[in-house]
Structures are given as C-alpha cells and as structure tokens.
C-alpha cells in the first residue's frame, strides 16, 4: 500500500497565510511496488492528480464568481475580503497544475487566462472608463494583458490613484474608497472576467474528465514513453521557471525592489510566496502520484538511490521556500539569505530532474533552457 502524499491542495487553500505547510513535513517514501508499468503509473497520475487538479480549479473558479457576484451586489469591506480570498484560492489551484502546459488548456489557448501576469494597467483603466457592454463578445476582443486571473488581481488589489493619494490602505479599504468613484463599473468588469475564468476552467476540467478513446485522458495514458518524456520535460521546465524566472529574477533586481513590483508575480496581492509554494507543490504531487503511483514508484524500481535523493531534495526545497516566510518582494531585502537558500535548493532539484532523472527514465530534455545549462 502506497503511503499518501503528505501535501494536499486543501492545506494551501485553507487560508491566506503562507504557513499552510507548517508541520506538514515529514516525507515518507512510498512502498516499492514489485512491478510498476508506465500504463499503471500514467493511469494513476491521471486519476489522482491531473483530473482532481482541474476539478479543483473549476470549483475554486466557481467560488470566485460567486464571491465577486456578492461583491457586486453589496460592495463592503467583508465582501471585498471574501472576493480576494476566493481569488487566491483560484490562483493557488491554478499554480498546482501549472507544470502541465500541454493538453486542452494549451489546445484551447487558455494558458494566458491562468498564467499570464503582465497585465497593462492603462488598458484595464481604458476598459473601466469606456461605456462598452461587458459581455462575452467584448471580452473576446480583449488581449491577454487585460483579462484573466492577473487582471482580476489588479482590479481586486490595486487601489485607484485618488485612493492612494488619500493614504487608503488596500488591506483595510472599503471598495468605495479603494476603487475610486466608479465602483459599479469596476465590479461589472470583475464579474465579467470571473465568468470568463470559470467558463474556461469548467471546459478544461470537462475535457480531462472524458472517458472515450478519443478523449485527452485516454491519449495521455496510451502515450506511454512519449507521455513520460513530456511529463519530465514539463516538470523540469517548471522547476527552472520557479528558480530562475521568479526567485532569481527577484534576487537580481536592483534596489529598491519595491519600485519594480510589476516584475514579481503576485506582488500586487502580496501572495508571491504562497504562489511559488503551490507551484512547487504541484510538481511534487505529480512526482509522488499522491494516493496512487507516481514517478517516484517507477524510478524506485530502476534506481532506488536516485529516488531517495530526489525525495530528499523536494523536502529540502519546500522547507527552504517555506522558511522565506515573507512575500518575495519583501524578503529579497529583509531575508535575502533565505531567498538565496530557496533558490539554490530548487535549482539543485531542477538539475536532478534534467540530468539524473531524465537519464534514468530514458528521457531527452527538449526545451531550450534559459539558465545556462
């Protein structure tokens, strides 16, 4: 019997605090299976990680729409706080399956909705100041820089210039002061964007839930070594993104970092660190397979020493990232040594995936690395 993977989405989504992982460590190795086939492993990954991951994203997206509907109906301090919490729950659910950049989410061109963070405030303000009806046709004309989860972040967390001039604290503000004079228009835009996110999350979850031979889940399992190649490449690439494009980028930003917050994902909402934890956790969940078979089980039959090294390095990386404690944009100034340790631990894990794991599983790393490898 395989021991349960010690990390679960509910631990990250239960509150806004980073220390959702506190006390959750104590990794335990899975019991070695006598024979782990690719088909069995891929079937378990589909059932226990991928399908539940997209179902969770759909559920959290539905909760986000409901919370923003409540905010629209009654814009108060409490309804704003609930909408922000629902947004965080959704973005953390998305981060945990961010490693999977292929399949329906890519085929339907939905990746930007969940992961493109470079929103353009002036274009969002143009929408707010326009008189266009915010229906599906209008949203379809908007580019990635003006919709999706990170446009929602801007609208929910970024105060209007007049509010900043009055010294309103975003964490305490009533929507009527935070949003400026056009509260109704802002809420309409929020609700339209939330519906768009929900519809796309529902569609991708339904795609993965299909059981026919023509459906993506069947193709995933039937892909065998080709699917395994894609899995390892995507996991390695996501580890590189976490290490280089998100942590090391923040470490290399010239002071004062607080003037460059638009370059750090999650800085507007002060959720940069829990988003990183969720993304790394997603890598671990597919590696360990949660309740079923994972890459760890398959690797253990081939190279048990390497499986132990990777398990230990995951523990080290997650522990180091948890130890940062503060949002990345603050920690690079106040706790830089902790950020550096987290970067190095994740970087070492990345190398294990690219070199040792890929070699053990007969995988060729195909993507173009940006970290100098």
Secondary structure, DSSP 8 states (H G I E B T S, - for coil): -----S--HHHHHS-SSGGGGTT----------S---HHHHHHHHIIIIIHHHHHHHHHHHHHHHHHHHHHHHS--HHHHHHHHHHHHHHHHHHHTTTT--SSHHHHTT-HHHHH-----HHHHHHHHHS----SHHHHHHS-GGGSSHHHHHHHHH---HHHHHTT--TTT--HHHHS-S-HHHHHHHHHHHHHHHHHHHHHHHHHHH--STTSHHHHHHHTTHHHHHHHHHHHHHHHHIIIIIIIIHHHHS-S-GGGGGGGSTTTTTT-HHHHHHHHHHHHHHHHH-TTS--HHHHHHHH-HHHHHHHHHHHHHHHHHHHHH-S-HHHHHHHSHHHHHHHHHHHHHHHHIIIIIIHHHTT----S--SS--
